[in-house]
Amino acid sequence: MLARIAQLEDRNRRLEILYETARDLSSTLQVGEVLDRLLDRTLQVLRESVGCILIHSETQGVLYLRSSRGLPWRRGGRFYMPLGEGISGWVGARREALMIPDVNADARFVLRGLERDIEGPVLSAPLLVRDSLIGVMTVSRGPGGEPHSHEDLELLEAIASHAAVEIENAKLHEETVALRYLDVVTRLCNYTTFQKTLLRELDRADRYGRSLSVVLMDLDDFKQYNACHGHARGDEALQAAADLIVAQARSSDTVGRIGADEFGVILPESDTKSANLFADKVCESIAAHSFPGPAGDVPGRLTASIGVASFPFDARTAIDLLDIAESAVFESKFSGKNRVSGIEDL
């Protein structure tokens, strides 16, 4: 009778833990916050000293660090674990939970990077949604820690199962929010975000007496490119052009897709000379690039007509800057395409 009562009390405790965990995680839709809350609560209820959560990247086939506790890893530090390697990679590849009495004595695992600092009894569980791998959560009690029980492993699996759904919901929410500000094809900022950013940066430049430049560009004859190679190749070409522009930009610059075949770049603290140098590099890189051909093996060619306008030299308002830059784009097109023009050419 006493044993049965103890079992029921333990079952109720675990149900309460799952309920509290689900309520805590569902109260936010920020992925980073969901992961941090999940790890903190798991360490608390399982009496662990260290832990980490790695998220699965399907495109790269790796797990990457998103949250850690008790490990000497700087916040924001990058750590990647290929599927099949280390503890997290083993669990992620097999999609099954794992209990290790002492990881230091287990010859199956060669630990590297972040996992080198995981010692003693270890539990690790996959974060799964309908058999799709979201990530892996690994926790440890450290050297000399109390061994885990099978009940501990079952509890971790239950927490991971509930948490994976909340993580997926948060990811979908963030992606939906991002679509309000980003272009779907290139993942650059969209026209609305570009306009708002320009107004903000222009206000800052005016307040502190700094220069600012706007660079607009059209891909020449892009409609014909689409007609010849197909819209799928056209989207690939837009993505490639976006990458070429970003490669020349600084982290402080804003790159956006502002039309079907139009891109814009905001260059804070850049005068006309600096903006022209940037525009020339972009123009040359696009002209030299082999874009996707009709069958993917025959290279296609594209060029860009580019216009530059600078604050406060050419104009002092966002509307005037964009008007001058756009007029300069048309001048580049009428002058033979594949070139850069400015107010001096109008």
C-alpha positions in Angstrom: 0.0 0.0 0.0 2.8 2.4 0.9 4.6 1.6 -2.3 1.5 2.3 -4.3 1.0 5.6 -2.6 4.7 6.5 -3.3 4.2 5.6 -7.0 1.1 7.8 -7.2 2.9 10.7 -5.5 5.8 10.3 -7.9 3.4 10.2 -10.9 1.6 13.4 -9.7 5.0 15.2 -9.1 6.0 14.4 -12.7 2.7 15.5 -14.1 3.0 18.7 -12.2 6.5 19.2 -13.5 5.3 18.7 -17.1 2.4 21.0 -16.6 4.5 23.8 -15.1 7.1 23.3 -17.9 4.5 23.5 -20.6 2.9 26.6 -19.0 6.3 28.3 -18.7 7.4 27.6 -22.2 4.0 28.6 -23.8 4.1 32.0 -22.2 6.7 33.3 -24.8 7.1 33.0 -28.5 10.8 34.0 -28.7 12.9 30.9 -29.6 15.9 32.0 -27.5 13.8 32.6 -24.4 11.9 29.3 -24.9 15.2 27.4 -25.0 16.7 29.2 -22.0 13.6 28.6 -19.9 13.5 24.9 -21.0 17.1 24.4 -20.0 16.8 26.2 -16.7 13.7 24.2 -15.6 15.2 20.9 -16.7 18.4 21.5 -14.7 16.3 22.4 -11.7 13.9 19.5 -11.7 16.6 16.9 -12.5 19.2 18.4 -10.2 21.7 18.8 -12.9 24.7 21.1 -12.8 25.4 21.7 -16.5 23.4 21.4 -19.8 23.1 22.6 -23.4 20.6 22.6 -26.2 21.7 22.3 -29.8 19.3 23.0 -32.6 19.2 21.0 -35.9 20.0 22.7 -39.2 18.5 20.5 -42.0 20.3 22.4 -44.7 23.7 22.0 -43.2 23.1 18.6 -41.5 24.6 19.8 -38.2 23.5 20.7 -34.7 24.4 24.2 -33.5 24.5 25.6 -29.9 21.6 27.8 -28.9 21.6 27.6 -25.1 24.0 26.4 -22.4 24.4 26.5 -18.6 27.4 25.7 -16.4 29.7 25.4 -19.4 32.7 27.7 -20.1 31.3 28.8 -23.4 30.9 32.5 -24.1 27.3 33.6 -24.9 27.0 33.9 -28.7 30.0 31.6 -29.3 29.6 29.3 -32.2 29.7 25.6 -31.8 28.6 23.0 -34.4 28.2 19.3 -33.9 27.8 17.0 -37.0 25.1 14.4 -36.7 26.6 11.2 -35.5 29.5 12.8 -33.6 29.7 13.3 -29.8 26.8 12.8 -27.4 24.4 15.2 -29.0 25.3 14.0 -32.5 24.7 10.4 -31.5 21.3 11.2 -30.0 20.3 13.4 -32.9 21.3 10.8 -35.6 19.5 8.0 -33.8 16.6 10.0 -32.5 16.7 8.2 -29.2 17.4 9.2 -25.7 20.6 8.2 -23.9 21.7 7.6 -20.3 25.5 7.4 -19.6 26.6 6.5 -16.1 30.0 8.2 -16.6 30.8 9.9 -19.9 34.5 9.9 -19.1 34.6 6.1 -19.0 32.4 5.6 -22.1 34.6 4.7 -25.1 31.8 5.4 -27.6 32.2 9.1 -27.5 35.1 11.4 -28.5 34.1 14.8 -27.0 35.2 18.0 -28.6 34.4 21.7 -28.3 31.6 22.4 -25.9 31.1 18.8 -25.0 34.7 18.4 -23.7 33.4 20.1 -20.5 30.6 17.7 -19.9 31.6 15.1 -17.3 30.1 12.5 -15.0 26.5 11.1 -15.4 24.8 12.3 -18.5 21.3 12.3 -19.9 20.5 13.4 -23.5 17.2 13.4 -25.4 16.2 14.4 -28.9 13.6 17.2 -29.4 11.2 15.7 -31.9 8.0 16.9 -33.6 6.3 14.1 -35.7 9.7 12.3 -36.0 11.3 15.5 -37.4 14.5 16.4 -35.4 14.3 19.9 -33.9 17.4 19.6 -31.7 19.0 17.8 -28.8 19.1 18.6 -25.0 22.0 17.2 -23.0 22.4 17.5 -19.2 25.0 16.3 -16.7 25.5 16.2 -12.9 29.3 16.7 -13.2 32.2 14.6 -11.8 31.1 12.5 -8.9 27.4 13.3 -9.4 24.7 11.0 -8.3 23.8 8.4 -11.0 20.7 8.9 -12.9 17.7 6.5 -12.7 15.5 5.3 -15.6 12.8 7.5 -14.1 15.1 10.5 -14.7 15.6 9.5 -18.3 11.8 9.1 -18.8 11.2 12.5 -17.3 13.7 14.1 -19.6 12.1 12.4 -22.6 8.7 13.7 -21.5 10.0 17.2 -21.0 11.7 17.1 -24.4 8.6 15.8 -26.1 6.5 18.7 -24.8 9.2 21.3 -25.3 9.8 20.4 -29.0 6.3 21.4 -29.9 6.7 24.8 -28.1 10.1 25.4 -29.8 8.6 24.6 -33.2 5.7 27.0 -32.5 8.1 29.7 -31.5 10.2 29.2 -34.7 7.1 29.4 -36.8 6.0 32.6 -35.1 9.5 34.2 -35.6 9.4 33.2 -39.3 6.0 34.7 -39.7 7.0 37.9 -38.1 10.2 38.0 -40.2 8.1 37.8 -43.4 6.6 41.2 -42.5 10.1 42.7 -42.8 12.0 40.4 -45.2 11.7 39.6 -48.9 10.7 35.9 -49.3 13.1 35.1 -52.1 16.3 36.8 -51.1 15.8 37.2 -47.3 16.9 40.8 -47.6 14.7 43.5 -46.0 11.7 44.4 -48.1 10.7 47.8 -49.5 8.8 48.9 -46.4 11.6 48.0 -44.1 14.1 49.7 -46.4 12.1 53.0 -46.4 11.8 53.0 -42.6 15.5 52.3 -42.2 16.4 55.1 -44.6 14.3 57.6 -42.6 15.9 56.5 -39.3 19.5 56.6 -40.7 18.9 59.9 -42.4 17.7 61.4 -39.2 20.8 60.1 -37.4 23.1 61.5 -40.1 21.4 64.9 -40.0 21.5 65.0 -36.2 25.2 64.2 -35.9 26.4 65.9 -39.1 27.4 62.7 -40.8 27.2 61.7 -44.5 25.0 59.0 -45.9 24.6 57.5 -49.3 21.9 55.5 -51.1 22.7 53.1 -53.9 19.9 51.8 -56.1 20.3 49.2 -58.8 18.3 47.3 -61.5 19.3 44.0 -63.0 19.5 44.7 -66.7 17.1 42.8 -69.0 15.9 40.6 -66.1 12.5 40.0 -67.7 14.2 38.5 -70.7 16.4 36.4 -68.4 13.3 35.0 -66.8 11.6 34.3 -70.1 14.7 32.4 -71.4 15.6 30.5 -68.2 12.4 30.2 -66.3 11.2 31.7 -63.1 12.9 29.1 -60.9 16.3 30.1 -62.4 15.2 33.7 -62.0 14.7 33.3 -58.3 18.1 31.6 -58.0 19.6 34.5 -59.9 18.0 37.0 -57.5 19.4 35.1 -54.6 22.9 35.1 -56.2 22.7 38.8 -56.9 21.6 39.5 -53.3 24.6 37.5 -52.0 27.0 39.4 -54.3 25.7 42.8 -53.0 25.8 41.7 -49.4 29.4 40.4 -49.9 30.5 44.0 -50.7 28.4 45.6 -47.9 29.5 46.4 -44.3 27.6 45.1 -41.3 26.3 48.7 -40.7 24.8 48.9 -44.2 21.2 47.9 -45.1 20.6 45.9 -48.2 17.1 45.4 -49.5 15.1 44.1 -52.4 12.8 46.9 -53.3 11.3 45.7 -56.5 11.0 42.8 -58.8 14.6 43.2 -60.1 15.6 46.2 -58.0 17.9 46.4 -55.0 18.8 49.2 -52.7 21.6 49.8 -50.2 21.8 52.3 -47.4 25.4 53.3 -46.6 25.7 55.2 -43.3 28.7 57.5 -42.9 29.6 57.1 -46.6 30.2 60.1 -48.9 29.8 60.1 -52.7 33.3 58.8 -53.3 32.9 55.8 -50.9 29.5 55.0 -52.3 30.8 55.1 -55.9 33.6 52.7 -54.9 31.0 50.3 -53.4 28.7 50.6 -56.4 31.6 49.9 -58.8 32.6 46.7 -56.9 29.0 45.5 -57.0 28.6 46.3 -60.7 31.8 44.4 -61.5 31.0 41.4 -59.3 27.5 41.0 -60.9 28.9 41.3 -64.5 31.6 38.7 -63.7 29.3 36.2 -62.0 28.0 33.0 -63.8 24.3 32.9 -63.0 22.2 29.8 -63.3 21.5 28.8 -66.9 18.4 27.1 -68.4 19.6 23.6 -67.5 21.7 24.6 -64.5 24.9 23.8 -66.4 25.1 26.6 -69.0 26.0 29.8 -67.2 23.7 32.9 -67.6 24.9 36.5 -67.6 23.5 39.5 -66.0 24.6 43.1 -65.4 23.3 45.9 -63.3 22.5 49.6 -63.9 23.3 51.5 -60.7 22.5 55.0 -59.3 24.1 56.8 -56.4 22.9 59.7 -54.3 24.5 61.2 -51.2 23.4 63.2 -48.2 23.9 66.1 -47.7 25.7 66.7 -51.0 23.0 65.7 -53.4 19.8 66.0 -51.4 18.6 66.4 -47.8 15.4 64.3 -47.7 14.7 60.6 -48.2 12.3 61.3 -51.1 14.9 63.5 -52.9 17.7 61.0 -52.4 15.6 58.2 -53.8 14.5 60.3 -56.7 18.1 61.3 -57.6 19.4 57.7 -57.2 16.5 56.3 -59.4 17.1 59.0 -62.1 20.8 57.9 -62.0 19.7 54.3 -62.5 17.8 55.3 -65.7 20.8 57.3 -66.8 23.0 54.2 -66.5 20.5 52.2 -68.5 20.2 54.8 -71.3 24.0 55.1 -71.4 24.6 51.4 -72.2 23.8 49.6 -68.9 26.3 47.8 -66.7 27.5 51.0 -65.2 27.3 53.5 -62.2 25.8 57.0 -62.5 25.4 59.9 -60.1 23.9 63.3 -59.9 26.8 64.7 -61.9 25.7 62.5 -64.9 22.1 63.8 -64.9 
